[in-house]
């Protein structure tokens, strides 16, 4: 797993390229969610959106990442009134680099998918903390607390 923010460019929900390097200079919360408009992903994205001003007041940017297409992410933003950046990792370049593209099991079948995970990077792009196999309830609050402790 990368100890510094990978130098990659993803596509945002408006279809525009977004380089992760654009976030350098301020802390970044990068949360990975398996699929837009599913219950857990919706709750998590809403929680980070509702707390976005708290993250901003601590100097941080927040971006959600999934394998969904930019169009699906755009629909997700509109339907759920989300305010965080949404980034498409359709080719799973970032997900694989950070070790969150995993084999999963459901109903006895194996498939590849995103593991719900969050990464907190400092303003210098160095990894401060990561959370794996995230449980949604209370997670955004825990990330904000870790951000404030790191400041």
Secondary structure, 3 states (H helix, E strand, C coil): CCCECCCCEEEECCCCEEEHHHHCCCCEEEEECCCCCCHHHHHHHHHHHHCHHHHHHCCCEEEEEECCCHHHHHHHHHHHCCCCEEEECCCCHHHHHCCCEEEEEECCEEEEEECCEEEEECCCCEEEEEECCCCCCCHHHHHHHHHHHHC
